[in-house]
Amino acid sequence: MTKSINYGTQTIEYSIVRKARLKHTYIQVDSKGVIVKANSRVGESEIEALVLKKSAWILKHLQSFKNRAKESKIETGSRIYYLGKSYYTKVIKEESREDIEVKFSYAKFVIKSPEEISDDMLYQAIDKFYKEKAIEKIMPLVDKWSSRMDLIPGRVTFRKAKKRWGSCSYKNSISLNYHLMKLPTPCIEYVIIHELAHIRHKNHSAEFWALVAKYMPRYKEVEKQIKEYEKLF
């Protein structure tokens, strides 16, 4: 059953799924749309009122999935995240070109590529851009916080990871996800401080969090910000 309501100038379409055992009514937003889960005792007018109440939240999450969909294919008009913002991308195909060049200038990405190119090759070129920028911009931050915290990593490497922004080994080697370059600088600094703190505490004990809080008192707010960005990527 598909319904719709108007919120300002926008229309929200949603489906209702009935489940007898549900004690509460839930709204689920994903890439497929909006689903309201409720038991048979909840009337449609009550569901509509709930959707209207949550409209701003629903639209925010729907936009997040739209942004993610735009980023999934690299073409002129798509968006690429860099240091906390998404930027317009222009792809220029040149017949004589043999390699892919990714440049960020004047608040937009310009990608020059050969005529025949696969999506995977474009993704690899953007990954290369992120890694180069991570070495250029994140390493100075590592040096800064390492000096302030008096915690020196054995070495620092950059790699791509699906689920982790960073890690610290028992030998005090720190690995950072170069996709950190998608996040704002305060978020990047939090990850650095977090991993440096693991040099002293190889756990998430109270002492560990006290050390993190010493250098970033509002780290919990930054953690929430990172989680919001993760929904976009």
C-alpha positions as CSV (number, residue, x, y, z in Angstrom):
1,M,0.0,0.0,0.0
2,T,1.6,3.3,-1.1
3,K,0.6,6.6,0.3
4,S,1.9,10.2,-0.1
5,I,1.8,13.5,1.8
6,N,2.9,17.0,0.9
7,Y,5.5,18.8,3.1
8,G,6.1,22.3,1.8
9,T,6.8,22.0,-1.9
10,Q,7.9,18.4,-1.6
11,T,6.0,15.1,-1.8
12,I,6.9,12.1,0.4
13,E,5.7,8.7,-0.8
14,Y,5.7,5.9,1.6
15,S,4.6,2.3,1.9
16,I,2.8,0.7,4.9
17,V,3.8,-2.7,6.1
18,R,1.6,-4.4,8.7
19,K,3.2,-6.7,11.3
20,A,1.0,-8.1,14.0
21,R,3.7,-8.4,16.6
22,L,4.9,-4.8,16.5
23,K,4.4,-2.8,19.6
24,H,5.5,0.5,18.1
25,T,5.4,2.2,14.7
26,Y,8.7,2.5,12.9
27,I,9.8,4.6,9.9
28,Q,12.5,3.1,7.7
29,V,14.3,5.1,5.0
30,D,16.7,3.5,2.6
31,S,17.7,3.7,-1.1
32,K,14.4,2.2,-2.1
33,G,12.2,4.7,-0.4
34,V,10.2,5.1,2.8
35,I,8.5,2.3,4.7
36,V,6.3,2.6,7.7
37,K,6.0,-0.6,9.8
38,A,3.0,-0.8,12.1
39,N,0.5,-3.3,13.6
40,S,-3.0,-3.6,12.4
41,R,-4.4,-1.5,15.2
42,V,-2.7,1.7,14.0
43,G,-4.9,3.7,11.7
44,E,-3.8,5.3,8.4
45,S,-4.5,8.8,9.7
46,E,-2.2,8.1,12.7
47,I,0.5,6.9,10.4
48,E,0.1,9.9,8.1
49,A,0.4,12.2,11.2
50,L,3.6,10.4,12.2
51,V,5.1,10.7,8.7
52,L,4.2,14.4,8.6
53,K,5.8,14.9,12.0
54,K,9.0,13.2,10.8
55,S,9.0,14.8,7.3
56,A,12.1,16.9,7.8
57,W,14.1,13.9,9.1
58,I,12.8,11.7,6.2
59,L,13.7,14.2,3.5
60,K,17.2,14.6,5.0
61,H,17.8,10.9,4.8
62,L,16.3,10.6,1.3
63,Q,18.7,13.4,0.1
64,S,21.6,11.4,1.7
65,F,20.8,8.4,-0.5
66,K,20.4,10.6,-3.6
67,N,23.8,12.1,-2.9
68,R,25.3,8.6,-2.5
69,A,23.7,7.5,-5.8
70,K,25.2,10.5,-7.6
71,E,28.6,9.7,-6.2
72,S,28.3,6.0,-7.3
73,K,28.9,6.9,-11.0
74,I,31.6,9.3,-12.1
75,E,30.4,11.5,-14.9
76,T,29.9,15.2,-15.6
77,G,27.4,16.5,-13.1
78,S,28.1,13.9,-10.4
79,R,29.5,14.9,-7.0
80,I,32.7,13.9,-5.3
81,Y,33.4,14.5,-1.6
82,Y,36.5,16.3,-0.5
83,L,37.2,17.7,3.0
84,G,33.6,17.6,4.1
85,K,31.9,19.0,1.0
86,S,30.6,17.5,-2.2
87,Y,31.8,19.2,-5.4
88,Y,30.6,19.3,-9.0
89,T,32.6,17.1,-11.3
90,K,33.4,17.7,-15.0
91,V,34.7,14.8,-17.0
92,I,36.6,15.6,-20.2
93,K,37.4,12.9,-22.6
94,E,40.3,13.4,-24.9
95,E,41.1,11.2,-27.9
96,S,44.9,11.6,-27.6
97,R,45.1,11.1,-23.8
98,E,46.4,7.8,-22.5
99,D,46.1,8.3,-18.7
100,I,43.6,9.8,-16.3
101,E,44.2,13.1,-14.6
102,V,42.1,14.2,-11.5
103,K,42.4,17.8,-10.4
104,F,40.6,19.8,-7.8
105,S,40.6,23.5,-8.5
106,Y,38.2,26.5,-8.2
107,A,35.8,24.4,-6.1
108,K,35.2,21.6,-8.6
109,F,36.8,18.4,-9.8
110,V,38.1,18.2,-13.4
111,I,38.8,14.7,-14.7
112,K,40.6,14.3,-18.0
113,S,40.5,10.8,-19.5
114,P,40.9,8.8,-22.7
115,E,37.8,8.3,-24.8
116,E,37.4,4.7,-23.8
117,I,37.5,4.2,-20.1
118,S,35.8,2.0,-17.5
119,D,34.1,3.1,-14.3
120,D,36.7,1.0,-12.3
121,M,39.5,2.9,-13.9
122,L,37.9,6.2,-12.9
123,Y,37.4,5.0,-9.3
124,Q,41.1,4.0,-9.2
125,A,42.1,7.4,-10.4
126,I,40.0,9.1,-7.7
127,D,41.5,6.7,-5.1
128,K,44.9,7.7,-6.2
129,F,44.0,11.4,-5.8
130,Y,42.7,10.7,-2.3
131,K,45.9,8.8,-1.3
132,E,48.2,11.5,-2.7
133,K,46.2,14.2,-0.9
134,A,46.2,12.1,2.3
135,I,49.9,12.0,2.3
136,E,50.2,15.7,1.6
137,K,47.6,16.9,4.1
138,I,47.1,14.3,6.8
139,M,50.8,13.5,7.5
140,P,51.4,17.1,8.8
141,L,48.4,16.6,11.1
142,V,49.8,13.3,12.3
143,D,53.1,15.0,13.1
144,K,51.3,17.8,14.9
145,W,49.2,15.6,17.2
146,S,52.0,13.1,17.7
147,S,54.2,16.0,19.0
148,R,51.4,17.4,21.2
149,M,50.5,14.0,22.7
150,D,54.1,12.9,22.9
151,L,53.1,9.6,21.3
152,I,55.2,8.6,18.3
153,P,54.0,5.9,15.9
154,G,56.4,3.3,14.6
155,R,55.2,4.2,11.1
156,V,52.2,5.6,9.3
157,T,50.6,4.0,6.2
158,F,47.6,4.9,4.0
159,R,45.3,2.3,2.5
160,K,41.7,2.0,1.5
161,A,39.3,0.2,4.0
162,K,35.6,-0.4,3.8
163,K,34.7,-0.3,7.5
164,R,37.6,1.3,9.4
165,W,39.0,4.9,9.3
166,G,42.1,3.9,11.1
167,S,43.9,1.3,13.2
168,C,46.9,1.0,15.5
169,S,48.9,-2.3,15.7
170,Y,50.6,-3.7,18.8
171,K,53.9,-2.5,17.3
172,N,52.4,1.1,17.2
173,S,52.1,1.2,13.5
174,I,49.2,3.4,12.4
175,S,47.2,2.7,9.3
176,L,44.8,5.4,8.0
177,N,42.1,5.1,5.4
178,Y,42.9,7.6,2.7
179,H,39.2,8.1,2.2
180,L,39.5,10.3,5.3
181,M,40.0,13.0,2.7
182,K,36.2,13.0,2.2
183,L,35.7,14.2,5.8
184,P,36.1,17.7,7.3
185,T,39.5,18.4,9.0
186,P,38.1,18.1,12.6
187,C,36.9,14.6,11.8
188,I,40.3,13.7,10.4
189,E,42.0,15.0,13.5
190,Y,39.7,13.0,15.7
191,V,40.7,9.8,13.9
192,I,44.4,10.7,14.3
193,I,44.0,11.4,18.0
194,H,42.1,8.2,18.5
195,E,44.7,6.1,16.8
196,L,47.6,7.8,18.6
197,A,45.9,7.2,21.9
198,H,46.0,3.5,21.1
199,I,49.8,3.7,21.3
200,R,49.4,4.1,25.1
201,H,46.2,2.2,25.6
202,K,45.5,-0.9,23.4
203,N,41.8,-0.9,24.3
204,H,38.8,1.4,24.7
205,S,39.1,1.7,28.5
206,A,38.1,4.7,30.6
207,E,41.8,5.8,30.5
208,F,41.8,5.6,26.7
209,W,38.8,7.8,26.4
210,A,40.1,10.2,29.0
211,L,43.3,10.6,26.9
212,V,41.2,11.3,23.7
213,A,39.0,13.8,25.6
214,K,42.1,15.6,26.9
215,Y,43.0,16.6,23.3
216,M,39.5,16.7,21.8
217,P,37.0,17.4,24.6
218,R,34.0,17.3,22.2
219,Y,35.0,14.1,20.5
220,K,31.5,12.6,21.0
221,E,30.0,15.3,18.8
222,V,32.7,14.6,16.1
223,E,31.9,10.9,16.3
224,K,28.3,11.7,15.5
225,Q,29.3,13.9,12.6
226,I,31.5,11.1,11.2
227,K,28.5,8.7,11.4
228,E,26.4,11.2,9.5
229,Y,29.0,11.4,6.7
230,E,29.3,7.6,6.6
231,K,25.6,7.5,5.4
232,L,26.6,9.6,2.4
233,F,29.5,7.4,1.2
